[in-house]
Amino acid sequence: MPMQDRPTHDRPTRARQQRGAPCTLAEFKQRYNLGDEEALDLFTRFGPSEIELDLLMTAKGKRKAAKEPMG
């Protein structure tokens, strides 16, 4: 059976090499001021790579939330 005709679950998958430091879901959510559902969806689909998530959010036109001053 040709590859394009096989069901998706039968296709071989390639493990993605993680680029950059990993971040937590909470960090990602806070960094972009995201709601629970959106943050979890994106984090689940694109993984914990800080670089990948930053590239994704830049492509979506979303900026990092301003950091609150320490003190």
Short mmCIF file of the C-alpha atoms (twelve columns), coordinates in Angstrom:
data_MODEL
# 
_entry.id   MODEL 
# 
loop_
_atom_site.group_PDB 
_atom_site.id 
_atom_site.type_symbol 
_atom_site.label_atom_id 
_atom_site.label_alt_id 
_atom_site.label_comp_id 
_atom_site.label_asym_id 
_atom_site.label_seq_id 
_atom_site.Cartn_x 
_atom_site.Cartn_y 
_atom_site.Cartn_z 
_atom_site.pdbx_PDB_model_num 
ATOM 1  C CA . MET A 1  0.000  0.000  0.000  1 
ATOM 2  C CA . PRO A 2  1.489  3.403  -0.938 1 
ATOM 3  C CA . MET A 3  2.390  5.699  1.972  1 
ATOM 4  C CA . GLN A 4  -0.269 8.308  1.121  1 
ATOM 5  C CA . ASP A 5  -2.985 5.610  1.150  1 
ATOM 6  C CA . ARG A 6  -2.067 4.203  4.553  1 
ATOM 7  C CA . PRO A 7  -4.028 5.325  7.596  1 
ATOM 8  C CA . THR A 8  -2.311 8.068  9.592  1 
ATOM 9  C CA . HIS A 9  -1.768 5.850  12.627 1 
ATOM 10 C CA . ASP A 10 0.300  3.434  10.502 1 
ATOM 11 C CA . ARG A 11 2.703  6.084  9.249  1 
ATOM 12 C CA . PRO A 12 6.154  6.155  10.771 1 
ATOM 13 C CA . THR A 13 6.808  9.197  12.911 1 
ATOM 14 C CA . ARG A 14 10.024 11.087 13.328 1 
ATOM 15 C CA . ALA A 15 10.986 12.293 16.754 1 
ATOM 16 C CA . ARG A 16 11.558 16.028 16.777 1 
ATOM 17 C CA . GLN A 17 14.832 17.210 18.162 1 
ATOM 18 C CA . GLN A 18 14.141 19.745 20.876 1 
ATOM 19 C CA . ARG A 19 15.705 23.124 20.236 1 
ATOM 20 C CA . GLY A 20 16.460 25.453 23.093 1 
ATOM 21 C CA . ALA A 21 15.681 25.135 26.743 1 
ATOM 22 C CA . PRO A 22 12.418 23.496 27.740 1 
ATOM 23 C CA . CYS A 23 9.783  25.620 29.431 1 
ATOM 24 C CA . THR A 24 6.823  24.581 31.530 1 
ATOM 25 C CA . LEU A 25 3.203  24.986 30.535 1 
ATOM 26 C CA . ALA A 26 2.793  27.614 33.280 1 
ATOM 27 C CA . GLU A 27 5.774  29.603 31.958 1 
ATOM 28 C CA . PHE A 28 4.433  29.476 28.388 1 
ATOM 29 C CA . LYS A 29 0.957  30.496 29.498 1 
ATOM 30 C CA . GLN A 30 2.291  33.435 31.505 1 
ATOM 31 C CA . ARG A 31 4.825  34.521 28.869 1 
ATOM 32 C CA . TYR A 32 2.083  35.011 26.264 1 
ATOM 33 C CA . ASN A 33 -0.859 35.754 28.582 1 
ATOM 34 C CA . LEU A 34 -2.786 32.743 27.263 1 
ATOM 35 C CA . GLY A 35 -5.875 31.060 28.587 1 
ATOM 36 C CA . ASP A 36 -5.698 27.526 29.969 1 
ATOM 37 C CA . GLU A 37 -7.212 25.804 26.945 1 
ATOM 38 C CA . GLU A 38 -5.175 27.599 24.268 1 
ATOM 39 C CA . ALA A 39 -1.913 27.221 26.191 1 
ATOM 40 C CA . LEU A 40 -2.472 23.492 26.764 1 
ATOM 41 C CA . ASP A 41 -3.429 22.889 23.116 1 
ATOM 42 C CA . LEU A 42 -0.354 24.645 21.709 1 
ATOM 43 C CA . PHE A 43 2.001  23.187 24.318 1 
ATOM 44 C CA . THR A 44 0.703  19.672 23.623 1 
ATOM 45 C CA . ARG A 45 1.009  20.033 19.844 1 
ATOM 46 C CA . PHE A 46 4.351  21.842 19.677 1 
ATOM 47 C CA . GLY A 47 6.183  20.630 22.783 1 
ATOM 48 C CA . PRO A 48 8.120  22.356 25.516 1 
ATOM 49 C CA . SER A 49 10.890 23.855 23.356 1 
ATOM 50 C CA . GLU A 50 11.160 27.547 24.213 1 
ATOM 51 C CA . ILE A 51 12.509 28.325 20.728 1 
ATOM 52 C CA . GLU A 52 9.749  26.422 18.921 1 
ATOM 53 C CA . LEU A 53 7.019  28.023 21.018 1 
ATOM 54 C CA . ASP A 54 8.489  31.509 20.523 1 
ATOM 55 C CA . LEU A 55 8.666  30.949 16.754 1 
ATOM 56 C CA . LEU A 56 5.082  29.708 16.739 1 
ATOM 57 C CA . MET A 57 3.791  32.687 18.671 1 
ATOM 58 C CA . THR A 58 5.743  35.127 16.477 1 
ATOM 59 C CA . ALA A 59 4.171  33.528 13.398 1 
ATOM 60 C CA . LYS A 60 0.747  33.938 15.008 1 
ATOM 61 C CA . GLY A 61 1.545  37.621 15.622 1 
ATOM 62 C CA . LYS A 62 1.449  37.327 19.408 1 
ATOM 63 C CA . ARG A 63 3.956  39.221 21.507 1 
ATOM 64 C CA . LYS A 64 5.373  38.238 24.854 1 
ATOM 65 C CA . ALA A 65 3.518  39.753 27.783 1 
ATOM 66 C CA . ALA A 66 5.356  42.548 29.569 1 
ATOM 67 C CA . LYS A 67 7.260  41.354 32.597 1 
ATOM 68 C CA . GLU A 68 6.196  42.842 35.881 1 
ATOM 69 C CA . PRO A 69 8.983  44.655 37.726 1 
ATOM 70 C CA . MET A 70 10.536 42.760 40.607 1 
ATOM 71 C CA . GLY A 71 10.280 44.305 44.014 1 
# 
